[in-house]
Amino acid sequence: MTPLLTLDEVTVGYRKPVLGPVSLKVHAGEVLGLSGSNGCGKSTLLKSLSGESRLFSGSLRKAPGLQIGLQKQHPARLFGFPLSTEEYLRLTGADNTGLPARLQSLRRQRVDSLSGGQFQLLSIWACLASPAQLVLLDEPTNNLDPAGVQLLLELLVNRRHDQAVVLVSHEQDFMAGVTTRQLDVSTLHRPEF
Ligand SMILES: Nc1ncnc2c1ncn2[C@@H]1O[C@H](COP(=O)(O)OP(=O)(O)OP(=O)(O)O)[C@@H](O)[C@H]1O
């Protein structure tokens, strides 16, 4: 099977390299969990997949036409903008068949009036139900109550098999429950200056 993503000896960072060289392949159907200590570069590696951090060397190849859904660690919301949850989902291209009851009940509510946890679930659902073949989730359990974490776990376990997920999390039980593979980013090489 052709990988959705192939990282070959990449070094990534911002003004300076933070991490690398890293080689990695991501295939449809898998959930790759990035773990490791604070500041080891999990989010930076995740951001390199969406082009938000800088590639210093190596190559990052994407399958032709690859669409990426991204849920950030601190997602931005437009406050004061009269956008309903239903409209937000429509804009993201999400297929709302099977929309969880917790989100169904929020369909008419404005996005800027949702709680942090409600918005977190909404943005993750929008990624998973979108046409994206690759979904990147940075700390997806943030703000979620136990029922929300359980729902997220079920969504990931019952994911589409044409889709791959790469996620960052510190929650070991959650990681064990949803990932098909884990990478401890703390063990990867960090460039020295
Ligand atoms: N926008 C940025 N510009 C410059 N340096 C950054 C930027 N974001 C992160 N860094 C640095 O890159 C390094 C890795 O940060 P990163 O956020 O990838 O770590 P992490 O493993 O995701 O950490 P955490 O578990 O605390 O979220 C850190 O030294 C951090 O200070």
The ligand as a MOL file (V3000), in Angstrom:
LIG
                    3D

  0  0  0     0  0            999 V3000
M  V30 BEGIN CTAB
M  V30 COUNTS 31 33 0 0 0
M  V30 BEGIN ATOM
M  V30 1 N 6.7080 28.6290 17.3350 0
M  V30 2 C 7.9040 28.2690 17.8640 0
M  V30 3 N 9.0050 28.9640 17.5800 0
M  V30 4 C 10.2220 28.6160 18.0980 0
M  V30 5 N 10.4030 27.5580 18.9070 0
M  V30 6 C 9.3250 26.8130 19.2180 0
M  V30 7 C 8.0140 27.1290 18.7120 0
M  V30 8 N 7.1400 26.2190 19.1920 0
M  V30 9 C 7.8780 25.3700 19.9460 0
M  V30 10 N 9.1720 25.7340 19.9700 0
M  V30 11 C 10.2780 25.0440 20.6730 0
M  V30 12 O 10.4350 23.7550 20.0970 0
M  V30 13 C 10.7090 22.8010 21.1130 0
M  V30 14 C 9.7040 21.6680 20.9960 0
M  V30 15 O 8.4030 22.1880 21.2880 0
M  V30 16 P 7.0830 21.3500 21.0290 0
M  V30 17 O 5.9210 22.2590 21.2660 0
M  V30 18 O 7.1890 20.6570 19.7300 0
M  V30 19 O 7.1850 20.2630 22.2000 0
M  V30 20 P 6.1260 19.1730 22.7120 0
M  V30 21 O 6.8580 17.8820 22.8100 0
M  V30 22 O 4.9150 19.1900 21.8590 0
M  V30 23 O 5.8240 19.7480 24.1630 0
M  V30 24 P 4.5350 19.6690 25.1490 0
M  V30 25 O 4.4130 18.2490 25.5830 0
M  V30 26 O 4.9600 20.5660 26.2700 0
M  V30 27 O 3.3440 20.2090 24.3960 0
M  V30 28 C 10.6770 23.5140 22.4330 0
M  V30 29 O 12.0210 23.7910 22.8170 0
M  V30 30 C 9.9340 24.8000 22.1540 0
M  V30 31 O 10.3920 25.8460 22.9480 0
M  V30 END ATOM
M  V30 BEGIN BOND
M  V30 1 1 1 2
M  V30 2 1 2 3
M  V30 3 2 2 7
M  V30 4 2 3 4
M  V30 5 1 4 5
M  V30 6 2 5 6
M  V30 7 1 6 7
M  V30 8 1 6 10
M  V30 9 1 7 8
M  V30 10 2 8 9
M  V30 11 1 9 10
M  V30 12 1 10 11
M  V30 13 1 11 12
M  V30 14 1 11 30
M  V30 15 1 12 13
M  V30 16 1 13 14
M  V30 17 1 13 28
M  V30 18 1 14 15
M  V30 19 1 15 16
M  V30 20 2 16 17
M  V30 21 1 16 18
M  V30 22 1 16 19
M  V30 23 1 19 20
M  V30 24 2 20 21
M  V30 25 1 20 22
M  V30 26 1 20 23
M  V30 27 1 23 24
M  V30 28 2 24 25
M  V30 29 1 24 26
M  V30 30 1 24 27
M  V30 31 1 28 29
M  V30 32 1 28 30
M  V30 33 1 30 31
M  V30 END BOND
M  V30 END CTAB
M  END
